[in-house]
Amino acid sequence: MSVINVGQAIVLGIVEGLTEFLPVSSTGHLKITEGLMDIPVDDKGVVGFTAVIQVGAIAAVLVYFFSDIVRIVKAWGVGIARPSERYHHDYKFGWWVIFATVPVVIVGVAAKDLIEGPLASLWVVAGSLIGGSAVMFAADRLGTHKRGEDDTSLTDAMLIGSSQILALLFPGFSRSGATMSTGLMLGLDRVAATRLSFFLGIPALTGAGIYELPSALGSGAGVLPLAVGTTVSFIVAYASIAWLLRFVARHSFTSFVVYRIVVGLLLFGLLGTGTLNA
């Protein structure tokens, strides 16, 4: 029997789609939801399931930004074949995404047991939600918001890409929150920081999903729940991406900061009273 049934897969797919790209921690919300549904958060099948359904959210990014991705990949391919075309920003950006993914891959593989073990605790999630909120608030307030996407450099990409490690080690910090906050600290405007967060998440999250698929299937996550959860996350994530880009063009990240703090404190309360098992 699958460790997660179809009904639970639908709920988790909705949560994943809603929170993967919002700076509120999809991993944290998934773990909280799993805890409320009495799903063991440290079960290998469950950990693998959550990694696999992220692919649905990434597929939404691929579809939503299809024309941008095609343009970047085309420029990258042309640049490899023709040295004279390597001055284009899109060619450079293609390499930057690859380089910026290396640090999080190395840490993810090296610290896999730690990430799936002690760091999977809901206590860590609660603390990371609140700690990450402080970082986001400071970045949003102190950032100059004067640089656009075309003003980015390899250093920007490496720093933003490497910040994904924070979310990897401290579920609750939020991959989107870490990358967006880093972008804001580097002076990027909110839309540019958000778009870069999307692009830099594609290889890391796709790789994680593919890597965890055999583990998920072999540890008790059924094919049907995986398919349902991934499909639902794709549909919901697509709508979330469209909403988020419109939101950050007109608003600060303050509402996300407040929401994270409230959820973090609520989680501490649920754990402290024994309502949830860490």
C-alpha atoms as an extended CHARMM CRD file, in Angstrom:
* protein
*
       278  EXT
         1         1  MET       CA              0.0000000000        0.0000000000        0.0000000000  PROA      1               0.0000000000
         2         2  SER       CA              1.2560000000        3.4680000000       -0.8430000000  PROA      2               0.0000000000
         3         3  VAL       CA              2.4840000000        5.5520000000        2.0850000000  PROA      3               0.0000000000
         4         4  ILE       CA              0.4160000000        8.4100000000        0.5900000000  PROA      4               0.0000000000
         5         5  ASN       CA             -3.0620000000        7.9140000000       -0.8810000000  PROA      5               0.0000000000
         6         6  VAL       CA             -4.6160000000        9.8020000000       -3.7960000000  PROA      6               0.0000000000
         7         7  GLY       CA             -6.6360000000       12.1520000000       -1.5900000000  PROA      7               0.0000000000
         8         8  GLN       CA             -3.5400000000       13.1100000000        0.3740000000  PROA      8               0.0000000000
         9         9  ALA       CA             -1.6250000000       13.4970000000       -2.8980000000  PROA      9               0.0000000000
        10        10  ILE       CA             -4.1890000000       16.0360000000       -4.1270000000  PROA      10              0.0000000000
        11        11  VAL       CA             -3.8670000000       18.0740000000       -0.9290000000  PROA      11              0.0000000000
        12        12  LEU       CA             -0.0640000000       17.9700000000       -1.0420000000  PROA      12              0.0000000000
        13        13  GLY       CA             -0.0910000000       18.8620000000       -4.7450000000  PROA      13              0.0000000000
        14        14  ILE       CA             -2.1900000000       21.9510000000       -3.9980000000  PROA      14              0.0000000000
        15        15  VAL       CA              0.1230000000       22.9730000000       -1.1490000000  PROA      15              0.0000000000
        16        16  GLU       CA              3.2210000000       22.4250000000       -3.3100000000  PROA      16              0.0000000000
        17        17  GLY       CA              1.7850000000       24.4070000000       -6.2230000000  PROA      17              0.0000000000
        18        18  LEU       CA              0.7210000000       27.3050000000       -3.9990000000  PROA      18              0.0000000000
        19        19  THR       CA              3.9470000000       27.5930000000       -2.0200000000  PROA      19              0.0000000000
        20        20  GLU       CA              6.8460000000       26.4500000000       -4.2350000000  PROA      20              0.0000000000
        21        21  PHE       CA              7.5030000000       29.8830000000       -5.6810000000  PROA      21              0.0000000000
        22        22  LEU       CA              6.0200000000       32.0850000000       -2.9830000000  PROA      22              0.0000000000
        23        23  PRO       CA              8.6870000000       33.0250000000       -0.3930000000  PROA      23              0.0000000000
        24        24  VAL       CA              6.9240000000       31.1150000000        2.3730000000  PROA      24              0.0000000000
        25        25  SER       CA              8.6640000000       27.7000000000        2.1990000000  PROA      25              0.0000000000
        26        26  SER       CA              6.9840000000       24.9260000000        0.2450000000  PROA      26              0.0000000000
        27        27  THR       CA              8.9650000000       22.3100000000        2.1850000000  PROA      27              0.0000000000
        28        28  GLY       CA              7.8130000000       23.7830000000        5.4750000000  PROA      28              0.0000000000
        29        29  HSD       CA              4.1620000000       23.8760000000        4.4140000000  PROA      29              0.0000000000
        30        30  LEU       CA              4.3500000000       20.3460000000        3.0310000000  PROA      30              0.0000000000
        31        31  LYS       CA              5.8240000000       19.0400000000        6.2810000000  PROA      31              0.0000000000
        32        32  ILE       CA              3.1770000000       20.8450000000        8.3230000000  PROA      32              0.0000000000
        33        33  THR       CA              0.4230000000       19.4600000000        6.0790000000  PROA      33              0.0000000000
        34        34  GLU       CA              1.8920000000       15.9590000000        6.2850000000  PROA      34              0.0000000000
        35        35  GLY       CA              2.0060000000       16.2580000000       10.0640000000  PROA      35              0.0000000000
        36        36  LEU       CA             -1.6370000000       17.3290000000       10.2270000000  PROA      36              0.0000000000
        37        37  MET       CA             -2.5890000000       14.3250000000        8.0750000000  PROA      37              0.0000000000
        38        38  ASP       CA             -0.5090000000       11.9760000000       10.2810000000  PROA      38              0.0000000000
        39        39  ILE       CA              1.9290000000       11.2600000000        7.4420000000  PROA      39              0.0000000000
        40        40  PRO       CA              5.4540000000       10.5440000000        8.7990000000  PROA      40              0.0000000000
        41        41  VAL       CA              7.5310000000       13.4910000000        7.5910000000  PROA      41              0.0000000000
        42        42  ASP       CA             10.8390000000       11.6080000000        7.8270000000  PROA      42              0.0000000000
        43        43  ASP       CA              9.6610000000        8.5130000000        5.9290000000  PROA      43              0.0000000000
        44        44  LYS       CA             11.8570000000        7.9950000000        2.8450000000  PROA      44              0.0000000000
        45        45  GLY       CA              8.8290000000        7.4620000000        0.6450000000  PROA      45              0.0000000000
        46        46  VAL       CA              7.3000000000       10.7340000000        1.8590000000  PROA      46              0.0000000000
        47        47  VAL       CA             10.5450000000       12.6830000000        1.4010000000  PROA      47              0.0000000000
        48        48  GLY       CA             10.8570000000       11.2750000000       -2.0990000000  PROA      48              0.0000000000
        49        49  PHE       CA              7.1990000000       12.0300000000       -2.8680000000  PROA      49              0.0000000000
        50        50  THR       CA              7.5820000000       15.7260000000       -1.9650000000  PROA      50              0.0000000000
        51        51  ALA       CA             10.7000000000       16.0040000000       -4.1350000000  PROA      51              0.0000000000
        52        52  VAL       CA              9.0050000000       14.3650000000       -7.1110000000  PROA      52              0.0000000000
        53        53  ILE       CA              5.8430000000       16.5140000000       -7.0810000000  PROA      53              0.0000000000
        54        54  GLN       CA              8.0970000000       19.5840000000       -7.2170000000  PROA      54              0.0000000000
        55        55  VAL       CA              8.7010000000       18.6080000000      -10.8370000000  PROA      55              0.0000000000
        56        56  GLY       CA              5.0920000000       19.5680000000      -11.5380000000  PROA      56              0.0000000000
        57        57  ALA       CA              5.7780000000       23.0670000000      -10.2380000000  PROA      57              0.0000000000
        58        58  ILE       CA              8.9730000000       23.2760000000      -12.2880000000  PROA      58              0.0000000000
        59        59  ALA       CA              7.0310000000       22.1660000000      -15.3750000000  PROA      59              0.0000000000
        60        60  ALA       CA              4.7580000000       25.1550000000      -14.7540000000  PROA      60              0.0000000000
        61        61  VAL       CA              7.8260000000       27.4320000000      -14.8600000000  PROA      61              0.0000000000
        62        62  LEU       CA              8.9550000000       25.8300000000      -18.1190000000  PROA      62              0.0000000000
        63        63  VAL       CA              5.5610000000       26.4400000000      -19.6930000000  PROA      63              0.0000000000
        64        64  TYR       CA              5.0690000000       29.9550000000      -18.2760000000  PROA      64              0.0000000000
        65        65  PHE       CA              8.5460000000       31.1440000000      -19.3020000000  PROA      65              0.0000000000
        66        66  PHE       CA              8.7750000000       28.9860000000      -22.4220000000  PROA      66              0.0000000000
        67        67  SER       CA              9.6960000000       31.8130000000      -24.8100000000  PROA      67              0.0000000000
        68        68  ASP       CA             12.3580000000       33.1630000000      -22.4120000000  PROA      68              0.0000000000
        69        69  ILE       CA             13.8430000000       29.7200000000      -21.8760000000  PROA      69              0.0000000000
        70        70  VAL       CA             13.9280000000       28.9940000000      -25.6150000000  PROA      70              0.0000000000
        71        71  ARG       CA             15.6650000000       32.3300000000      -26.2180000000  PROA      71              0.0000000000
        72        72  ILE       CA             18.2850000000       31.6490000000      -23.5460000000  PROA      72              0.0000000000
        73        73  VAL       CA             18.9180000000       28.0560000000      -24.6330000000  PROA      73              0.0000000000
        74        74  LYS       CA             19.1660000000       29.1420000000      -28.2820000000  PROA      74              0.0000000000
        75        75  ALA       CA             21.6610000000       31.9030000000      -27.4460000000  PROA      75              0.0000000000
        76        76  TRP       CA             23.6540000000       29.4610000000      -25.3080000000  PROA      76              0.0000000000
        77        77  GLY       CA             23.7850000000       26.8850000000      -28.1000000000  PROA      77              0.0000000000
        78        78  VAL       CA             24.6990000000       29.4580000000      -30.7460000000  PROA      78              0.0000000000
        79        79  GLY       CA             27.3980000000       30.8710000000      -28.4770000000  PROA      79              0.0000000000
        80        80  ILE       CA             28.9800000000       27.4540000000      -28.0270000000  PROA      80              0.0000000000
        81        81  ALA       CA             29.1000000000       26.9510000000      -31.7810000000  PROA      81              0.0000000000
        82        82  ARG       CA             30.1320000000       30.5230000000      -32.6450000000  PROA      82              0.0000000000
        83        83  PRO       CA             32.6060000000       32.3270000000      -30.3790000000  PROA      83              0.0000000000
        84        84  SER       CA             31.6600000000       35.6350000000      -31.9910000000  PROA      84              0.0000000000
        85        85  GLU       CA             28.1510000000       35.3660000000      -30.4760000000  PROA      85              0.0000000000
        86        86  ARG       CA             29.2760000000       34.9210000000      -26.8940000000  PROA      86              0.0000000000
        87        87  TYR       CA             28.8480000000       38.5820000000      -25.9780000000  PROA      87              0.0000000000
        88        88  HSD       CA             25.0550000000       38.1670000000      -25.6710000000  PROA      88              0.0000000000
        89        89  HSD       CA             23.6790000000       38.3290000000      -22.1350000000  PROA      89              0.0000000000
        90        90  ASP       CA             21.4440000000       35.3030000000      -22.7780000000  PROA      90              0.0000000000
        91        91  TYR       CA             24.4880000000       33.1770000000      -23.6880000000  PROA      91              0.0000000000
        92        92  LYS       CA             26.2470000000       34.1800000000      -20.4800000000  PROA      92              0.0000000000
        93        93  PHE       CA             23.0910000000       33.6880000000      -18.4420000000  PROA      93              0.0000000000
        94        94  GLY       CA             22.7770000000       30.1140000000      -19.7080000000  PROA      94              0.0000000000
        95        95  TRP       CA             26.2060000000       29.3070000000      -18.2690000000  PROA      95              0.0000000000
        96        96  TRP       CA             25.4530000000       31.2080000000      -15.0720000000  PROA      96              0.0000000000
        97        97  VAL       CA             22.4080000000       29.0410000000      -14.3470000000  PROA      97              0.0000000000
        98        98  ILE       CA             24.5600000000       25.9320000000      -14.7550000000  PROA      98              0.0000000000
        99        99  PHE       CA             27.4070000000       27.2570000000      -12.5840000000  PROA      99              0.0000000000
       100       100  ALA       CA             25.0220000000       28.5610000000       -9.9110000000  PROA      100             0.0000000000
       101       101  THR       CA             23.4450000000       25.1160000000       -9.5540000000  PROA      101             0.0000000000
       102       102  VAL       CA             26.7020000000       23.3310000000       -8.7180000000  PROA      102             0.0000000000
       103       103  PRO       CA             26.9970000000       24.4360000000       -5.0440000000  PROA      103             0.0000000000
       104       104  VAL       CA             23.4840000000       23.3300000000       -4.0600000000  PROA      104             0.0000000000
       105       105  VAL       CA             23.9460000000       19.9810000000       -5.8580000000  PROA      105             0.0000000000
       106       106  ILE       CA             27.1990000000       19.2930000000       -4.0090000000  PROA      106             0.0000000000
       107       107  VAL       CA             25.6860000000       20.1360000000       -0.6240000000  PROA      107             0.0000000000
       108       108  GLY       CA             22.4800000000       18.2410000000       -1.4150000000  PROA      108             0.0000000000
       109       109  VAL       CA             24.3460000000       15.0260000000       -2.1980000000  PROA      109             0.0000000000
       110       110  ALA       CA             26.8930000000       15.3770000000        0.6150000000  PROA      110             0.0000000000
       111       111  ALA       CA             24.3350000000       16.1950000000        3.3130000000  PROA      111             0.0000000000
       112       112  LYS       CA             21.5030000000       13.9560000000        2.0850000000  PROA      112             0.0000000000
       113       113  ASP       CA             21.2430000000       11.8920000000        5.2870000000  PROA      113             0.0000000000
       114       114  LEU       CA             21.2900000000       15.0090000000        7.4530000000  PROA      114             0.0000000000
       115       115  ILE       CA             18.6830000000       16.7590000000        5.3030000000  PROA      115             0.0000000000
       116       116  GLU       CA             16.3520000000       13.7610000000        5.3540000000  PROA      116             0.0000000000
       117       117  GLY       CA             17.0370000000       13.0610000000        9.0250000000  PROA      117             0.0000000000
       118       118  PRO       CA             17.5190000000       15.5900000000       11.8770000000  PROA      118             0.0000000000
       119       119  LEU       CA             16.9430000000       18.6590000000        9.6870000000  PROA      119             0.0000000000
       120       120  ALA       CA             13.5340000000       17.3290000000        8.6070000000  PROA      120             0.0000000000
       121       121  SER       CA             12.1590000000       18.1380000000       12.0660000000  PROA      121             0.0000000000
       122       122  LEU       CA              9.2080000000       20.5010000000       12.2870000000  PROA      122             0.0000000000
       123       123  TRP       CA             11.0830000000       22.3680000000       15.0420000000  PROA      123             0.0000000000
       124       124  VAL       CA             13.6830000000       23.2770000000       12.4110000000  PROA      124             0.0000000000
       125       125  VAL       CA             10.9090000000       24.3230000000       10.0360000000  PROA      125             0.0000000000
       126       126  ALA       CA              9.3390000000       26.6220000000       12.6300000000  PROA      126             0.0000000000
       127       127  GLY       CA             12.6330000000       28.2810000000       13.5100000000  PROA      127             0.0000000000
       128       128  SER       CA             13.6180000000       28.6520000000        9.8530000000  PROA      128             0.0000000000
       129       129  LEU       CA             10.2990000000       30.2680000000        8.9730000000  PROA      129             0.0000000000
       130       130  ILE       CA             10.8630000000       33.0040000000       11.5430000000  PROA      130             0.0000000000
       131       131  GLY       CA             14.6120000000       33.3550000000       10.9460000000  PROA      131             0.0000000000
       132       132  GLY       CA             14.1060000000       33.5850000000        7.1930000000  PROA      132             0.0000000000
       133       133  SER       CA             11.4690000000       36.2760000000        7.7360000000  PROA      133             0.0000000000
       134       134  ALA       CA             14.0390000000       38.5240000000        9.4090000000  PROA      134             0.0000000000
       135       135  VAL       CA             16.4000000000       38.1000000000        6.4570000000  PROA      135             0.0000000000
       136       136  MET       CA             13.6330000000       38.8370000000        3.9470000000  PROA      136             0.0000000000
       137       137  PHE       CA             12.4460000000       41.9170000000        5.8220000000  PROA      137             0.0000000000
       138       138  ALA       CA             15.9750000000       43.3350000000        5.9870000000  PROA      138             0.0000000000
       139       139  ALA       CA             16.6500000000       42.5990000000        2.3110000000  PROA      139             0.0000000000
       140       140  ASP       CA             13.4170000000       44.2240000000        1.1760000000  PROA      140             0.0000000000
       141       141  ARG       CA             14.0370000000       47.3210000000        3.2830000000  PROA      141             0.0000000000
       142       142  LEU       CA             17.7680000000       47.7550000000        2.6250000000  PROA      142             0.0000000000
       143       143  GLY       CA             17.8610000000       46.7820000000       -1.0600000000  PROA      143             0.0000000000
       144       144  THR       CA             18.1130000000       49.6200000000       -3.5840000000  PROA      144             0.0000000000
       145       145  HSD       CA             15.7570000000       47.9540000000       -6.1100000000  PROA      145             0.0000000000
       146       146  LYS       CA             17.5920000000       49.7670000000       -8.9200000000  PROA      146             0.0000000000
       147       147  ARG       CA             19.0080000000       46.8940000000      -10.9860000000  PROA      147             0.0000000000
       148       148  GLY       CA             17.0670000000       44.9540000000      -13.5940000000  PROA      148             0.0000000000
       149       149  GLU       CA             17.4750000000       41.4460000000      -14.9740000000  PROA      149             0.0000000000
       150       150  ASP       CA             19.8160000000       42.5990000000      -17.7530000000  PROA      150             0.0000000000
       151       151  ASP       CA             22.1570000000       44.1240000000      -15.1590000000  PROA      151             0.0000000000
       152       152  THR       CA             22.9740000000       40.8090000000      -13.4970000000  PROA      152             0.0000000000
       153       153  SER       CA             26.4410000000       39.2680000000      -13.4750000000  PROA      153             0.0000000000
       154       154  LEU       CA             28.0370000000       35.8730000000      -12.8280000000  PROA      154             0.0000000000
       155       155  THR       CA             28.6730000000       36.9520000000       -9.2300000000  PROA      155             0.0000000000
       156       156  ASP       CA             24.9770000000       37.7510000000       -8.7820000000  PROA      156             0.0000000000
       157       157  ALA       CA             23.9580000000       34.3690000000      -10.1920000000  PROA      157             0.0000000000
       158       158  MET       CA             26.4490000000       32.4520000000       -8.0300000000  PROA      158             0.0000000000
       159       159  LEU       CA             25.4000000000       34.2340000000       -4.8350000000  PROA      159             0.0000000000
       160       160  ILE       CA             21.6820000000       33.8390000000       -5.5610000000  PROA      160             0.0000000000
       161       161  GLY       CA             22.0850000000       30.2170000000       -6.6550000000  PROA      161             0.0000000000
       162       162  SER       CA             24.2160000000       29.3390000000       -3.6220000000  PROA      162             0.0000000000
       163       163  SER       CA             21.6070000000       30.8330000000       -1.2910000000  PROA      163             0.0000000000
       164       164  GLN       CA             19.3990000000       27.8400000000       -2.1500000000  PROA      164             0.0000000000
       165       165  ILE       CA             21.6170000000       25.8820000000        0.2350000000  PROA      165             0.0000000000
       166       166  LEU       CA             19.9690000000       27.7150000000        3.1460000000  PROA      166             0.0000000000
       167       167  ALA       CA             16.5860000000       26.2800000000        2.2170000000  PROA      167             0.0000000000
       168       168  LEU       CA             18.1180000000       22.8570000000        1.6320000000  PROA      168             0.0000000000
       169       169  LEU       CA             19.6290000000       22.6970000000        5.1200000000  PROA      169             0.0000000000
       170       170  PHE       CA             16.8800000000       24.5900000000        6.9340000000  PROA      170             0.0000000000
       171       171  PRO       CA             13.4530000000       23.6100000000        5.5540000000  PROA      171             0.0000000000
       172       172  GLY       CA             11.2360000000       26.5310000000        6.3640000000  PROA      172             0.0000000000
       173       173  PHE       CA             13.7710000000       29.1380000000        5.2480000000  PROA      173             0.0000000000
       174       174  SER       CA             12.2990000000       28.8600000000        1.7140000000  PROA      174             0.0000000000
       175       175  ARG       CA             14.2620000000       28.4380000000       -1.4950000000  PROA      175             0.0000000000
       176       176  SER       CA             12.3000000000       31.2570000000       -3.1070000000  PROA      176             0.0000000000
       177       177  GLY       CA             12.6820000000       33.4110000000       -0.0190000000  PROA      177             0.0000000000
       178       178  ALA       CA             16.4500000000       32.8370000000        0.1220000000  PROA      178             0.0000000000
       179       179  THR       CA             17.0260000000       33.5550000000       -3.5790000000  PROA      179             0.0000000000
       180       180  MET       CA             14.7050000000       36.5680000000       -3.6990000000  PROA      180             0.0000000000
       181       181  SER       CA             16.2300000000       38.0360000000       -0.5290000000  PROA      181             0.0000000000
       182       182  THR       CA             19.7390000000       37.5950000000       -1.9090000000  PROA      182             0.0000000000
       183       183  GLY       CA             18.7070000000       39.2630000000       -5.1550000000  PROA      183             0.0000000000
       184       184  LEU       CA             17.2480000000       42.2050000000       -3.2440000000  PROA      184             0.0000000000
       185       185  MET       CA             20.4210000000       42.5270000000       -1.1630000000  PROA      185             0.0000000000
       186       186  LEU       CA             22.3650000000       42.7410000000       -4.4120000000  PROA      186             0.0000000000
       187       187  GLY       CA             20.2350000000       45.7010000000       -5.4780000000  PROA      187             0.0000000000
       188       188  LEU       CA             17.8830000000       43.9510000000       -7.9020000000  PROA      188             0.0000000000
       189       189  ASP       CA             14.2940000000       45.1310000000       -8.1750000000  PROA      189             0.0000000000
       190       190  ARG       CA             11.5890000000       42.7820000000       -6.9010000000  PROA      190             0.0000000000
       191       191  VAL       CA             10.4950000000       41.5280000000      -10.3380000000  PROA      191             0.0000000000
       192       192  ALA       CA             14.0830000000       40.7910000000      -11.4200000000  PROA      192             0.0000000000
       193       193  ALA       CA             14.8330000000       39.0030000000       -8.1390000000  PROA      193             0.0000000000
       194       194  THR       CA             11.6500000000       36.9530000000       -8.5110000000  PROA      194             0.0000000000
       195       195  ARG       CA             12.3200000000       35.9810000000      -12.1370000000  PROA      195             0.0000000000
       196       196  LEU       CA             15.8940000000       34.9600000000      -11.3100000000  PROA      196             0.0000000000
       197       197  SER       CA             14.5490000000       32.8290000000       -8.4660000000  PROA      197             0.0000000000
       198       198  PHE       CA             12.3870000000       30.9940000000      -10.9990000000  PROA      198             0.0000000000
       199       199  PHE       CA             15.1670000000       30.4020000000      -13.5310000000  PROA      199             0.0000000000
       200       200  LEU       CA             17.7900000000       29.3440000000      -10.9750000000  PROA      200             0.0000000000
       201       201  GLY       CA             15.3700000000       26.8720000000       -9.4040000000  PROA      201             0.0000000000
       202       202  ILE       CA             14.7310000000       24.9280000000      -12.6210000000  PROA      202             0.0000000000
       203       203  PRO       CA             17.8430000000       22.6760000000      -12.7110000000  PROA      203             0.0000000000
       204       204  ALA       CA             18.0880000000       22.1730000000       -8.9460000000  PROA      204             0.0000000000
       205       205  LEU       CA             14.4430000000       21.1950000000       -8.3940000000  PROA      205             0.0000000000
       206       206  THR       CA             14.2060000000       19.1370000000      -11.5830000000  PROA      206             0.0000000000
       207       207  GLY       CA             17.3760000000       17.2540000000      -10.6540000000  PROA      207             0.0000000000
       208       208  ALA       CA             16.0930000000       16.6390000000       -7.1290000000  PROA      208             0.0000000000
       209       209  GLY       CA             12.8230000000       15.2310000000       -8.4530000000  PROA      209             0.0000000000
       210       210  ILE       CA             14.5110000000       12.8770000000      -10.9020000000  PROA      210             0.0000000000
       211       211  TYR       CA             17.0470000000       11.8130000000       -8.2790000000  PROA      211             0.0000000000
       212       212  GLU       CA             14.3620000000       11.0240000000       -5.7030000000  PROA      212             0.0000000000
       213       213  LEU       CA             11.9420000000        9.2250000000       -8.0620000000  PROA      213             0.0000000000
       214       214  PRO       CA             13.4480000000        5.7200000000       -7.6480000000  PROA      214             0.0000000000
       215       215  SER       CA             13.6200000000        6.2320000000       -3.8750000000  PROA      215             0.0000000000
       216       216  ALA       CA             10.0130000000        7.4260000000       -3.7410000000  PROA      216             0.0000000000
       217       217  LEU       CA              8.7060000000        4.4640000000       -5.7140000000  PROA      217             0.0000000000
       218       218  GLY       CA             10.8970000000        1.9710000000       -3.8610000000  PROA      218             0.0000000000
       219       219  SER       CA              9.9580000000        3.2890000000       -0.4300000000  PROA      219             0.0000000000
       220       220  GLY       CA              6.1940000000        3.0700000000       -0.7010000000  PROA      220             0.0000000000
       221       221  ALA       CA              5.0120000000        6.0480000000       -2.7610000000  PROA      221             0.0000000000
       222       222  GLY       CA              2.6290000000        4.6810000000       -5.3950000000  PROA      222             0.0000000000
       223       223  VAL       CA              2.7040000000        5.6390000000       -9.0660000000  PROA      223             0.0000000000
       224       224  LEU       CA             -0.8850000000        6.9630000000       -9.0820000000  PROA      224             0.0000000000
       225       225  PRO       CA             -0.4640000000        9.3020000000       -6.0630000000  PROA      225             0.0000000000
       226       226  LEU       CA              2.8130000000       10.5690000000       -7.5420000000  PROA      226             0.0000000000
       227       227  ALA       CA              1.1520000000       11.2580000000      -10.9000000000  PROA      227             0.0000000000
       228       228  VAL       CA             -1.8530000000       12.9590000000       -9.2920000000  PROA      228             0.0000000000
       229       229  GLY       CA              0.2470000000       15.0630000000       -6.9210000000  PROA      229             0.0000000000
       230       230  THR       CA              2.5740000000       16.1750000000       -9.7170000000  PROA      230             0.0000000000
       231       231  THR       CA             -0.3010000000       17.1040000000      -12.0400000000  PROA      231             0.0000000000
       232       232  VAL       CA             -2.1100000000       19.0940000000       -9.3660000000  PROA      232             0.0000000000
       233       233  SER       CA              1.0740000000       20.9270000000       -8.3870000000  PROA      233             0.0000000000
       234       234  PHE       CA              1.6070000000       21.9050000000      -12.0460000000  PROA      234             0.0000000000
       235       235  ILE       CA             -1.8570000000       23.4260000000      -12.4290000000  PROA      235             0.0000000000
       236       236  VAL       CA             -1.7760000000       25.3120000000       -9.1380000000  PROA      236             0.0000000000
       237       237  ALA       CA              1.8400000000       26.4640000000       -9.5730000000  PROA      237             0.0000000000
       238       238  TYR       CA              1.1100000000       27.9600000000      -12.9870000000  PROA      238             0.0000000000
       239       239  ALA       CA             -1.5930000000       30.1680000000      -11.4830000000  PROA      239             0.0000000000
       240       240  SER       CA              0.6880000000       31.0370000000       -8.5400000000  PROA      240             0.0000000000
       241       241  ILE       CA              3.5040000000       32.1930000000      -10.8450000000  PROA      241             0.0000000000
       242       242  ALA       CA              1.2090000000       34.5370000000      -12.7420000000  PROA      242             0.0000000000
       243       243  TRP       CA             -0.1640000000       35.9750000000       -9.5000000000  PROA      243             0.0000000000
       244       244  LEU       CA              3.2480000000       36.4070000000       -7.8430000000  PROA      244             0.0000000000
       245       245  LEU       CA              4.7730000000       38.3510000000      -10.7360000000  PROA      245             0.0000000000
       246       246  ARG       CA              1.8350000000       40.7560000000      -10.7220000000  PROA      246             0.0000000000
       247       247  PHE       CA              2.0010000000       41.0880000000       -6.9330000000  PROA      247             0.0000000000
       248       248  VAL       CA              5.7280000000       41.8730000000       -6.6070000000  PROA      248             0.0000000000
       249       249  ALA       CA              5.4910000000       44.4900000000       -9.3480000000  PROA      249             0.0000000000
       250       250  ARG       CA              3.2570000000       46.5700000000       -7.0580000000  PROA      250             0.0000000000
       251       251  HSD       CA              3.9120000000       45.4570000000       -3.4590000000  PROA      251             0.0000000000
       252       252  SER       CA              6.7170000000       44.8210000000       -0.9920000000  PROA      252             0.0000000000
       253       253  PHE       CA              7.3990000000       41.4570000000        0.6590000000  PROA      253             0.0000000000
       254       254  THR       CA              6.0140000000       42.6110000000        4.0240000000  PROA      254             0.0000000000
       255       255  SER       CA              2.8520000000       40.5170000000        3.7840000000  PROA      255             0.0000000000
       256       256  PHE       CA              4.9410000000       37.3790000000        3.2330000000  PROA      256             0.0000000000
       257       257  VAL       CA              7.1410000000       38.2740000000        6.2230000000  PROA      257             0.0000000000
       258       258  VAL       CA              4.1160000000       38.6640000000        8.4930000000  PROA      258             0.0000000000
       259       259  TYR       CA              2.5450000000       35.4400000000        7.2090000000  PROA      259             0.0000000000
       260       260  ARG       CA              5.7600000000       33.4540000000        7.7960000000  PROA      260             0.0000000000
       261       261  ILE       CA              6.0900000000       34.7240000000       11.3610000000  PROA      261             0.0000000000
       262       262  VAL       CA              2.4700000000       33.8510000000       12.1360000000  PROA      262             0.0000000000
       263       263  VAL       CA              2.8560000000       30.3370000000       10.6990000000  PROA      263             0.0000000000
       264       264  GLY       CA              6.1640000000       29.8370000000       12.5070000000  PROA      264             0.0000000000
       265       265  LEU       CA              4.7010000000       30.8650000000       15.8700000000  PROA      265             0.0000000000
       266       266  LEU       CA              1.6100000000       28.7300000000       15.2650000000  PROA      266             0.0000000000
       267       267  LEU       CA              3.8170000000       25.7620000000       14.4630000000  PROA      267             0.0000000000
       268       268  PHE       CA              5.8400000000       26.2790000000       17.6430000000  PROA      268             0.0000000000
       269       269  GLY       CA              2.5520000000       26.2990000000       19.5520000000  PROA      269             0.0000000000
       270       270  LEU       CA              1.2810000000       23.1050000000       17.9180000000  PROA      270             0.0000000000
       271       271  LEU       CA              4.5650000000       21.3250000000       18.5960000000  PROA      271             0.0000000000
       272       272  GLY       CA              4.8020000000       22.6200000000       22.1500000000  PROA      272             0.0000000000
       273       273  THR       CA              1.3220000000       21.4030000000       23.0180000000  PROA      273             0.0000000000
       274       274  GLY       CA              1.8670000000       18.0320000000       21.3950000000  PROA      274             0.0000000000
       275       275  THR       CA             -0.8040000000       18.6400000000       18.7400000000  PROA      275             0.0000000000
       276       276  LEU       CA              1.8310000000       17.9350000000       16.0860000000  PROA      276             0.0000000000
       277       277  ASN       CA              4.6750000000       15.4440000000       16.2600000000  PROA      277             0.0000000000
       278       278  ALA       CA              8.0090000000       16.9310000000       15.1910000000  PROA      278             0.0000000000
